[in-house]
Amino acid sequence: MSLAAILIVVGLIAGGARFSDSSFVPSIGLSQSKVGAQKLNSPILDTSESIAKGREYFKFYCRQCHGTMGKGDGSMALGGSTPSDLTDDKWDYGSTDGEIFVVIRDGTSSTDMEGYGRKLNTDQMWHLVNFVKSLGEN
């Protein structure tokens, strides 16, 4: 592989590409305009199958802080902070698919939520978005 090809691959990975996913999502970060996040659309429909997959990821990665039902009442919140209640109408970081995706991927700088962009692939994060959005519908 040539040096140019290696640099392209490294640049794609650093820029947010995941080669095992069905989609490419650029890394825009929370420090950039919310407009970029708002423009992201989920490539995965919010079907019952997708929501079920997202529920499994939520149980493993999110429930400890956000609680079993997503009410922000989990026992493992870092630094004594109160995690967001994902079932209410208040969305501090935006409620579009893209805004939720970016928070899951990058975390938040103003709270103790870590980003999961290195632990979950793009499709897994979109399934998680679909599940999180379904919590407010109950």
N, C-alpha and C positions, 0 to 999 in steps of 0.2 A: 504494500500500500504506500502510495506517495505521501510526502509530507503535507501536500495540499489537501489530499483526501482525509488524512488524520485530523487536520485542523478543522475541516468542515464538519466531521463527525463530532469532535469536541465542542464546536460552536453550537451544533444542534442540541446536544445533550444539555449544555449550560443554558441554552435558550428555552428549555422546557419540553423538548421532544422526548417521546418515549417510543421506542421501536416496537414494543409489544402491543401497542394500543391501536385502536381504529381511528384515532384522531390526533392531530397536533394542536397543542394549546401553548401559545407563547407565554413566557414568564413575564408578567407585567408588574407584579408586586403591588402591595397595598400603598406604597408611597407614591405611586403614579396615580393619575386621574381615575376616578371611579368610572368615567366614561368607557375606558378600555374594558373594564370588567363587565359593565352593563351590556356591552356589545357581544360578549361571548354567549353562544347558544349551545345548549346541550345537544350532542349528536345522538343521545340515547333517550328514547321516548320514556315517559314516566308510566310504564306499564306495571302491572302487579308483580311481574317477574323482576323487573328492575328495582322496584321498591323493596321486594323481599331480599334481593342481594344487598341493597343498601342497608337494610336492617341488620344483616349479619355483620357488615363492616362497622356499623354503629355500635353494636354490642361489644365488639372487640376493641375499637379505638376510642369511642366517645362516651359510652355510658358511665364510665368511672367518674367523669366530671359533670356531664350534662344530665345524668340520671337515667334510669331505665326508660322513662317515658319522655325524656328530653326537656324536663322542666327546670333544669339547672340545679338540681338537688343531689348531685352525686357526691360521694364522700372523698374523692381524691383531688379536688380542685387545688391547684398550686397556689402557694403564697397567700392563702386565705381569701382569694378573690371569689366572686360569685359568678359562675358560668352563666351564659345566656340561657334564658328560657326559650327553647325553640318552638314552643307551642303557642306563644302569644303573638300579638300584632306588632311588637316592637322589634325592629331589626336594625341594630346599631351600624352594621356594615353593609346594608343593602339586602334586598330580598329577591333580586333577579337571579336566575340560574347562574349567570357568570359571577356575580358578586359573592354568592354562597360558595361557588367553586373556588374562587381565589382565596377566601378565608380558610377553607379546608386545606388548600394546597400550601398557602404561605403562612397561615396563622395570623395573629394580630399583634401589633407592637404595643398596644395600650393595655393589653391584658396578658394573662399567662398562657394563652392558648398557643401551643406549638403548631407548626405547619406539618402536614402529612404528605407533602409532595415527594418525599424520598421514601415513604413507606407504602404508599398506594399508587397504582398506576392511574392514568387518566380515566380510563373506563370505570375503575372502581370508585374514583372520586365523583364521577357523574352519577353513578348509582346511589352514592351517599347523598348527593344533592337531591335526587328524587325522593329518597326516604325522608330527609329533613323537611322538605316542603310538604310531605304528606302528614307530618306531625301536627301542623296547624289546622288540618282539615278535620281532626277528630274532636 
